[in-house]
Amino acid sequence: MSKSIKSFVAVSLLAITAACGSSDAGDVEEFVVVDPVPVTVEPVFTGKYN
C-alpha cells in the first residue's frame, strides 16, 4: 500500500473514533440554586426603654 492510502485510512479511523468515541449529548448539566439570606433591618437606637 502506498503512503497516501495508509495516511487516508489512518485519518479516517481517527475521525470515526473522535465522532463516535465520547458522546456527551445525553448528559444533563446540573446546577445548585441557593436561596439568598433574607435582609434584616438593623436596630435603631430609640432611647433606653422605648
Predicted model as a PDB file, atoms N, CA, C, CB and O in Angstrom, pLDDT in the B-factor column:
MODEL        1                                                                  
ATOM      1  N   MET A   1       0.844  -1.179   0.000  1.00 72.00           N  
ATOM      2  CA  MET A   1       0.000   0.000   0.000  1.00 72.00           C  
ATOM      3  C   MET A   1       0.887   1.239   0.000  1.00 72.00           C  
ATOM      4  CB  MET A   1      -0.959   0.000   1.219  1.00 72.00           C  
ATOM      5  O   MET A   1       1.966   1.251   0.591  1.00 72.00           O  
ATOM      6  N   SER A   2       0.422   2.250  -0.656  1.00 89.00           N  
ATOM      7  CA  SER A   2       1.210   3.472  -0.704  1.00 89.00           C  
ATOM      8  C   SER A   2       0.995   4.291   0.566  1.00 89.00           C  
ATOM      9  CB  SER A   2       0.846   4.301  -1.947  1.00 89.00           C  
ATOM     10  O   SER A   2       0.063   4.047   1.332  1.00 89.00           O  
ATOM     11  N   LYS A   3       1.864   5.251   0.768  1.00 89.00           N  
ATOM     12  CA  LYS A   3       1.787   6.080   1.977  1.00 89.00           C  
ATOM     13  C   LYS A   3       0.511   6.912   2.004  1.00 89.00           C  
ATOM     14  CB  LYS A   3       3.006   7.000   2.068  1.00 89.00           C  
ATOM     15  O   LYS A   3      -0.050   7.146   3.075  1.00 89.00           O  
ATOM     16  N   SER A   4       0.050   7.356   0.852  1.00 91.00           N  
ATOM     17  CA  SER A   4      -1.147   8.198   0.830  1.00 91.00           C  
ATOM     18  C   SER A   4      -2.388   7.404   1.241  1.00 91.00           C  
ATOM     19  CB  SER A   4      -1.348   8.804  -0.567  1.00 91.00           C  
ATOM     20  O   SER A   4      -3.260   7.946   1.920  1.00 91.00           O  
ATOM     21  N   ILE A   5      -2.486   6.139   0.848  1.00 91.00           N  
ATOM     22  CA  ILE A   5      -3.629   5.304   1.231  1.00 91.00           C  
ATOM     23  C   ILE A   5      -3.573   4.999   2.722  1.00 91.00           C  
ATOM     24  CB  ILE A   5      -3.652   3.988   0.413  1.00 91.00           C  
ATOM     25  O   ILE A   5      -4.596   5.036   3.405  1.00 91.00           O  
ATOM     26  N   LYS A   6      -2.373   4.697   3.230  1.00 92.00           N  
ATOM     27  CA  LYS A   6      -2.226   4.421   4.661  1.00 92.00           C  
ATOM     28  C   LYS A   6      -2.594   5.652   5.490  1.00 92.00           C  
ATOM     29  CB  LYS A   6      -0.785   3.977   4.980  1.00 92.00           C  
ATOM     30  O   LYS A   6      -3.281   5.532   6.504  1.00 92.00           O  
ATOM     31  N   SER A   7      -2.144   6.825   5.068  1.00 92.00           N  
ATOM     32  CA  SER A   7      -2.457   8.032   5.824  1.00 92.00           C  
ATOM     33  C   SER A   7      -3.946   8.365   5.731  1.00 92.00           C  
ATOM     34  CB  SER A   7      -1.617   9.210   5.318  1.00 92.00           C  
ATOM     35  O   SER A   7      -4.530   8.844   6.704  1.00 92.00           O  
ATOM     36  N   PHE A   8      -4.571   8.118   4.571  1.00 93.00           N  
ATOM     37  CA  PHE A   8      -6.008   8.356   4.424  1.00 93.00           C  
ATOM     38  C   PHE A   8      -6.802   7.435   5.348  1.00 93.00           C  
ATOM     39  CB  PHE A   8      -6.445   8.147   2.959  1.00 93.00           C  
ATOM     40  O   PHE A   8      -7.758   7.870   5.990  1.00 93.00           O  
ATOM     41  N   VAL A   9      -6.408   6.163   5.415  1.00 93.00           N  
ATOM     42  CA  VAL A   9      -7.092   5.217   6.306  1.00 93.00           C  
ATOM     43  C   VAL A   9      -6.890   5.619   7.764  1.00 93.00           C  
ATOM     44  CB  VAL A   9      -6.579   3.777   6.073  1.00 93.00           C  
ATOM     45  O   VAL A   9      -7.821   5.532   8.564  1.00 93.00           O  
ATOM     46  N   ALA A  10      -5.685   6.057   8.114  1.00 93.00           N  
ATOM     47  CA  ALA A  10      -5.412   6.455   9.492  1.00 93.00           C  
ATOM     48  C   ALA A  10      -6.239   7.675   9.883  1.00 93.00           C  
ATOM     49  CB  ALA A  10      -3.922   6.748   9.677  1.00 93.00           C  
ATOM     50  O   ALA A  10      -6.800   7.717  10.978  1.00 93.00           O  
ATOM     51  N   VAL A  11      -6.318   8.656   9.009  1.00 92.00           N  
ATOM     52  CA  VAL A  11      -7.109   9.857   9.296  1.00 92.00           C  
ATOM     53  C   VAL A  11      -8.588   9.520   9.363  1.00 92.00           C  
ATOM     54  CB  VAL A  11      -6.861  10.936   8.233  1.00 92.00           C  
ATOM     55  O   VAL A  11      -9.310  10.077  10.190  1.00 92.00           O  
ATOM     56  N   SER A  12      -9.049   8.622   8.509  1.00 91.00           N  
ATOM     57  CA  SER A  12     -10.461   8.212   8.534  1.00 91.00           C  
ATOM     58  C   SER A  12     -10.806   7.506   9.836  1.00 91.00           C  
ATOM     59  CB  SER A  12     -10.777   7.295   7.345  1.00 91.00           C  
ATOM     60  O   SER A  12     -11.844   7.781  10.437  1.00 91.00           O  
ATOM     61  N   LEU A  13      -9.942   6.596  10.275  1.00 90.00           N  
ATOM     62  CA  LEU A  13     -10.187   5.900  11.547  1.00 90.00           C  
ATOM     63  C   LEU A  13     -10.152   6.875  12.721  1.00 90.00           C  
ATOM     64  CB  LEU A  13      -9.145   4.784  11.759  1.00 90.00           C  
ATOM     65  O   LEU A  13     -10.940   6.751  13.658  1.00 90.00           O  
ATOM     66  N   LEU A  14      -9.249   7.832  12.670  1.00 89.00           N  
ATOM     67  CA  LEU A  14      -9.185   8.831  13.729  1.00 89.00           C  
ATOM     68  C   LEU A  14     -10.456   9.672  13.765  1.00 89.00           C  
ATOM     69  CB  LEU A  14      -7.965   9.728  13.540  1.00 89.00           C  
ATOM     70  O   LEU A  14     -10.959   9.985  14.845  1.00 89.00           O  
ATOM     71  N   ALA A  15     -10.976  10.037  12.606  1.00 88.00           N  
ATOM     72  CA  ALA A  15     -12.202  10.837  12.547  1.00 88.00           C  
ATOM     73  C   ALA A  15     -13.405  10.044  13.041  1.00 88.00           C  
ATOM     74  CB  ALA A  15     -12.450  11.327  11.118  1.00 88.00           C  
ATOM     75  O   ALA A  15     -14.251  10.583  13.754  1.00 88.00           O  
ATOM     76  N   ILE A  16     -13.488   8.782  12.673  1.00 87.00           N  
ATOM     77  CA  ILE A  16     -14.597   7.935  13.134  1.00 87.00           C  
ATOM     78  C   ILE A  16     -14.526   7.740  14.639  1.00 87.00           C  
ATOM     79  CB  ILE A  16     -14.575   6.568  12.422  1.00 87.00           C  
ATOM     80  O   ILE A  16     -15.546   7.793  15.326  1.00 87.00           O  
ATOM     81  N   THR A  17     -13.321   7.513  15.152  1.00 85.00           N  
ATOM     82  CA  THR A  17     -13.153   7.333  16.598  1.00 85.00           C  
ATOM     83  C   THR A  17     -13.518   8.604  17.354  1.00 85.00           C  
ATOM     84  CB  THR A  17     -11.709   6.925  16.926  1.00 85.00           C  
ATOM     85  O   THR A  17     -14.160   8.537  18.402  1.00 85.00           O  
ATOM     86  N   ALA A  18     -13.123   9.742  16.842  1.00 82.00           N  
ATOM     87  CA  ALA A  18     -13.434  11.004  17.506  1.00 82.00           C  
ATOM     88  C   ALA A  18     -14.932  11.295  17.462  1.00 82.00           C  
ATOM     89  CB  ALA A  18     -12.656  12.151  16.860  1.00 82.00           C  
ATOM     90  O   ALA A  18     -15.481  11.840  18.420  1.00 82.00           O  
ATOM     91  N   ALA A  19     -15.594  10.944  16.371  1.00 79.00           N  
ATOM     92  CA  ALA A  19     -17.022  11.224  16.235  1.00 79.00           C  
ATOM     93  C   ALA A  19     -17.867  10.315  17.114  1.00 79.00           C  
ATOM     94  CB  ALA A  19     -17.447  11.077  14.788  1.00 79.00           C  
ATOM     95  O   ALA A  19     -18.868  10.752  17.682  1.00 79.00           O  
ATOM     96  N   CYS A  20     -17.473   9.068  17.228  1.00 78.00           N  
ATOM     97  CA  CYS A  20     -18.294   8.094  17.947  1.00 78.00           C  
ATOM     98  C   CYS A  20     -17.787   7.800  19.353  1.00 78.00           C  
ATOM     99  CB  CYS A  20     -18.359   6.813  17.166  1.00 78.00           C  
ATOM    100  O   CYS A  20     -18.491   7.159  20.134  1.00 78.00           O  
ATOM    101  N   GLY A  21     -16.607   8.244  19.688  1.00 69.00           N  
ATOM    102  CA  GLY A  21     -15.982   7.869  20.950  1.00 69.00           C  
ATOM    103  C   GLY A  21     -16.677   8.389  22.178  1.00 69.00           C  
ATOM    104  O   GLY A  21     -17.119   7.604  23.017  1.00 69.00           O  
ATOM    105  N   SER A  22     -16.785   9.678  22.303  1.00 63.00           N  
ATOM    106  CA  SER A  22     -17.366  10.246  23.520  1.00 63.00           C  
ATOM    107  C   SER A  22     -18.571  11.088  23.149  1.00 63.00           C  
ATOM    108  CB  SER A  22     -16.325  11.094  24.299  1.00 63.00           C  
ATOM    109  O   SER A  22     -18.443  12.187  22.609  1.00 63.00           O  
ATOM    110  N   SER A  23     -19.728  10.557  23.444  1.00 58.00           N  
ATOM    111  CA  SER A  23     -20.957  11.286  23.160  1.00 58.00           C  
ATOM    112  C   SER A  23     -21.520  11.790  24.481  1.00 58.00           C  
ATOM    113  CB  SER A  23     -21.995  10.390  22.406  1.00 58.00           C  
ATOM    114  O   SER A  23     -22.064  11.008  25.261  1.00 58.00           O  
ATOM    115  N   ASP A  24     -21.394  13.087  24.738  1.00 59.00           N  
ATOM    116  CA  ASP A  24     -21.894  13.687  25.966  1.00 59.00           C  
ATOM    117  C   ASP A  24     -23.262  14.329  25.767  1.00 59.00           C  
ATOM    118  CB  ASP A  24     -20.910  14.718  26.480  1.00 59.00           C  
ATOM    119  O   ASP A  24     -23.688  15.120  26.608  1.00 59.00           O  
ATOM    120  N   ALA A  25     -23.956  14.015  24.691  1.00 58.00           N  
ATOM    121  CA  ALA A  25     -25.243  14.640  24.404  1.00 58.00           C  
ATOM    122  C   ALA A  25     -26.313  14.209  25.403  1.00 58.00           C  
ATOM    123  CB  ALA A  25     -25.688  14.300  22.987  1.00 58.00           C  
ATOM    124  O   ALA A  25     -27.258  14.959  25.647  1.00 58.00           O  
ATOM    125  N   GLY A  26     -26.185  13.017  25.985  1.00 62.00           N  
ATOM    126  CA  GLY A  26     -27.184  12.530  26.918  1.00 62.00           C  
ATOM    127  C   GLY A  26     -27.000  13.032  28.329  1.00 62.00           C  
ATOM    128  O   GLY A  26     -27.897  12.879  29.158  1.00 62.00           O  
ATOM    129  N   ASP A  27     -25.853  13.629  28.624  1.00 66.00           N  
ATOM    130  CA  ASP A  27     -25.602  14.123  29.973  1.00 66.00           C  
ATOM    131  C   ASP A  27     -26.406  15.392  30.219  1.00 66.00           C  
ATOM    132  CB  ASP A  27     -24.098  14.384  30.189  1.00 66.00           C  
ATOM    133  O   ASP A  27     -26.532  16.250  29.346  1.00 66.00           O  
ATOM    134  N   VAL A  28     -26.945  15.487  31.431  1.00 71.00           N  
ATOM    135  CA  VAL A  28     -27.708  16.666  31.812  1.00 71.00           C  
ATOM    136  C   VAL A  28     -26.848  17.486  32.756  1.00 71.00           C  
ATOM    137  CB  VAL A  28     -29.072  16.281  32.474  1.00 71.00           C  
ATOM    138  O   VAL A  28     -26.310  16.961  33.730  1.00 71.00           O  
ATOM    139  N   GLU A  29     -26.721  18.755  32.470  1.00 78.00           N  
ATOM    140  CA  GLU A  29     -25.928  19.617  33.335  1.00 78.00           C  
ATOM    141  C   GLU A  29     -26.739  19.960  34.574  1.00 78.00           C  
ATOM    142  CB  GLU A  29     -25.489  20.902  32.591  1.00 78.00           C  
ATOM    143  O   GLU A  29     -27.877  20.420  34.476  1.00 78.00           O  
ATOM    144  N   GLU A  30     -26.144  19.734  35.741  1.00 82.00           N  
ATOM    145  CA  GLU A  30     -26.831  20.010  36.994  1.00 82.00           C  
ATOM    146  C   GLU A  30     -26.273  21.285  37.607  1.00 82.00           C  
ATOM    147  CB  GLU A  30     -26.692  18.826  37.975  1.00 82.00           C  
ATOM    148  O   GLU A  30     -25.092  21.595  37.455  1.00 82.00           O  
ATOM    149  N   PHE A  31     -27.146  22.028  38.310  1.00 84.00           N  
ATOM    150  CA  PHE A  31     -26.706  23.231  38.984  1.00 84.00           C  
ATOM    151  C   PHE A  31     -27.466  23.355  40.287  1.00 84.00           C  
ATOM    152  CB  PHE A  31     -26.911  24.479  38.098  1.00 84.00           C  
ATOM    153  O   PHE A  31     -28.553  22.799  40.437  1.00 84.00           O  
ATOM    154  N   VAL A  32     -26.896  24.082  41.226  1.00 86.00           N  
ATOM    155  CA  VAL A  32     -27.462  24.238  42.561  1.00 86.00           C  
ATOM    156  C   VAL A  32     -27.947  25.666  42.711  1.00 86.00           C  
ATOM    157  CB  VAL A  32     -26.424  23.883  43.664  1.00 86.00           C  
ATOM    158  O   VAL A  32     -27.233  26.615  42.391  1.00 86.00           O  
ATOM    159  N   VAL A  33     -29.178  25.810  43.207  1.00 87.00           N  
ATOM    160  CA  VAL A  33     -29.746  27.127  43.460  1.00 87.00           C  
ATOM    161  C   VAL A  33     -29.759  27.333  44.969  1.00 87.00           C  
ATOM    162  CB  VAL A  33     -31.188  27.267  42.846  1.00 87.00           C  
ATOM    163  O   VAL A  33     -30.335  26.535  45.708  1.00 87.00           O  
ATOM    164  N   VAL A  34     -29.124  28.406  45.418  1.00 86.00           N  
ATOM    165  CA  VAL A  34     -29.052  28.706  46.845  1.00 86.00           C  
ATOM    166  C   VAL A  34     -29.952  29.897  47.116  1.00 86.00           C  
ATOM    167  CB  VAL A  34     -27.581  28.991  47.302  1.00 86.00           C  
ATOM    168  O   VAL A  34     -29.827  30.943  46.479  1.00 86.00           O  
ATOM    169  N   ASP A  35     -30.875  29.727  48.083  1.00 84.00           N  
ATOM    170  CA  ASP A  35     -31.754  30.832  48.446  1.00 84.00           C  
ATOM    171  C   ASP A  35     -30.948  31.903  49.180  1.00 84.00           C  
ATOM    172  CB  ASP A  35     -32.935  30.335  49.324  1.00 84.00           C  
ATOM    173  O   ASP A  35     -30.178  31.580  50.085  1.00 84.00           O  
ATOM    174  N   PRO A  36     -31.113  33.160  48.807  1.00 82.00           N  
ATOM    175  CA  PRO A  36     -30.360  34.224  49.492  1.00 82.00           C  
ATOM    176  C   PRO A  36     -30.880  34.429  50.918  1.00 82.00           C  
ATOM    177  CB  PRO A  36     -30.453  35.551  48.698  1.00 82.00           C  
ATOM    178  O   PRO A  36     -32.046  34.170  51.217  1.00 82.00           O  
ATOM    179  N   VAL A  37     -29.996  34.893  51.774  1.00 81.00           N  
ATOM    180  CA  VAL A  37     -30.363  35.167  53.158  1.00 81.00           C  
ATOM    181  C   VAL A  37     -31.274  36.391  53.172  1.00 81.00           C  
ATOM    182  CB  VAL A  37     -29.095  35.393  54.052  1.00 81.00           C  
ATOM    183  O   VAL A  37     -30.977  37.389  52.517  1.00 81.00           O  
ATOM    184  N   PRO A  38     -32.398  36.323  53.926  1.00 79.00           N  
ATOM    185  CA  PRO A  38     -33.288  37.489  53.957  1.00 79.00           C  
ATOM    186  C   PRO A  38     -32.581  38.701  54.579  1.00 79.00           C  
ATOM    187  CB  PRO A  38     -34.577  37.160  54.747  1.00 79.00           C  
ATOM    188  O   PRO A  38     -31.814  38.567  55.532  1.00 79.00           O  
ATOM    189  N   VAL A  39     -32.854  39.869  54.025  1.00 83.00           N  
ATOM    190  CA  VAL A  39     -32.235  41.094  54.509  1.00 83.00           C  
ATOM    191  C   VAL A  39     -33.012  41.579  55.721  1.00 83.00           C  
ATOM    192  CB  VAL A  39     -32.192  42.184  53.401  1.00 83.00           C  
ATOM    193  O   VAL A  39     -34.234  41.712  55.669  1.00 83.00           O  
ATOM    194  N   THR A  40     -32.299  41.844  56.817  1.00 83.00           N  
ATOM    195  CA  THR A  40     -32.951  42.353  58.029  1.00 83.00           C  
ATOM    196  C   THR A  40     -32.515  43.794  58.253  1.00 83.00           C  
ATOM    197  CB  THR A  40     -32.606  41.471  59.272  1.00 83.00           C  
ATOM    198  O   THR A  40     -31.423  44.202  57.858  1.00 83.00           O  
ATOM    199  N   VAL A  41     -33.392  44.549  58.893  1.00 80.00           N  
ATOM    200  CA  VAL A  41     -33.102  45.949  59.194  1.00 80.00           C  
ATOM    201  C   VAL A  41     -32.343  45.999  60.509  1.00 80.00           C  
ATOM    202  CB  VAL A  41     -34.412  46.806  59.265  1.00 80.00           C  
ATOM    203  O   VAL A  41     -32.725  45.341  61.476  1.00 80.00           O  
ATOM    204  N   GLU A  42     -31.277  46.773  60.548  1.00 80.00           N  
ATOM    205  CA  GLU A  42     -30.518  46.907  61.781  1.00 80.00           C  
ATOM    206  C   GLU A  42     -31.326  47.697  62.799  1.00 80.00           C  
ATOM    207  CB  GLU A  42     -29.162  47.586  61.519  1.00 80.00           C  
ATOM    208  O   GLU A  42     -32.046  48.627  62.439  1.00 80.00           O  
ATOM    209  N   PRO A  43     -31.204  47.322  64.083  1.00 79.00           N  
ATOM    210  CA  PRO A  43     -31.962  48.052  65.098  1.00 79.00           C  
ATOM    211  C   PRO A  43     -31.444  49.500  65.235  1.00 79.00           C  
ATOM    212  CB  PRO A  43     -31.874  47.316  66.460  1.00 79.00           C  
ATOM    213  O   PRO A  43     -30.252  49.776  65.096  1.00 79.00           O  
ATOM    214  N   VAL A  44     -32.373  50.384  65.507  1.00 80.00           N  
ATOM    215  CA  VAL A  44     -32.048  51.806  65.637  1.00 80.00           C  
ATOM    216  C   VAL A  44     -32.214  52.179  67.097  1.00 80.00           C  
ATOM    217  CB  VAL A  44     -32.954  52.700  64.714  1.00 80.00           C  
ATOM    218  O   VAL A  44     -33.169  51.762  67.753  1.00 80.00           O  
ATOM    219  N   PHE A  45     -31.273  52.970  67.598  1.00 80.00           N  
ATOM    220  CA  PHE A  45     -31.352  53.420  68.992  1.00 80.00           C  
ATOM    221  C   PHE A  45     -32.514  54.407  69.146  1.00 80.00           C  
ATOM    222  CB  PHE A  45     -30.006  54.079  69.441  1.00 80.00           C  
ATOM    223  O   PHE A  45     -32.531  55.459  68.507  1.00 80.00           O  
ATOM    224  N   THR A  46     -33.488  54.057  70.005  1.00 79.00           N  
ATOM    225  CA  THR A  46     -34.666  54.924  70.200  1.00 79.00           C  
ATOM    226  C   THR A  46     -34.754  55.410  71.637  1.00 79.00           C  
ATOM    227  CB  THR A  46     -35.958  54.178  69.822  1.00 79.00           C  
ATOM    228  O   THR A  46     -35.757  56.022  72.004  1.00 79.00           O  
ATOM    229  N   GLY A  47     -33.796  55.174  72.421  1.00 77.00           N  
ATOM    230  CA  GLY A  47     -33.849  55.576  73.822  1.00 77.00           C  
ATOM    231  C   GLY A  47     -33.620  54.333  74.679  1.00 77.00           C  
ATOM    232  O   GLY A  47     -33.500  53.226  74.154  1.00 77.00           O  
ATOM    233  N   LYS A  48     -33.562  54.517  75.989  1.00 73.00           N  
ATOM    234  CA  LYS A  48     -33.218  53.410  76.856  1.00 73.00           C  
ATOM    235  C   LYS A  48     -34.340  52.393  76.973  1.00 73.00           C  
ATOM    236  CB  LYS A  48     -32.853  53.921  78.213  1.00 73.00           C  
ATOM    237  O   LYS A  48     -34.081  51.196  76.846  1.00 73.00           O  
ATOM    238  N   TYR A  49     -35.577  52.818  77.210  1.00 67.00           N  
ATOM    239  CA  TYR A  49     -36.679  51.851  77.429  1.00 67.00           C  
ATOM    240  C   TYR A  49     -37.858  52.120  76.517  1.00 67.00           C  
ATOM    241  CB  TYR A  49     -37.148  51.893  78.884  1.00 67.00           C  
ATOM    242  O   TYR A  49     -38.990  52.128  77.002  1.00 67.00           O  
ATOM    243  N   ASN A  50     -37.668  52.336  75.254  1.00 57.00           N  
ATOM    244  CA  ASN A  50     -38.799  52.571  74.357  1.00 57.00           C  
ATOM    245  C   ASN A  50     -39.253  51.305  73.721  1.00 57.00           C  
ATOM    246  CB  ASN A  50     -38.446  53.571  73.294  1.00 57.00           C  
ATOM    247  O   ASN A  50     -40.199  51.315  72.932  1.00 57.00           O  
TER     248      ASN A  50                                                      
ENDMDL                                                                          
END                                                                             
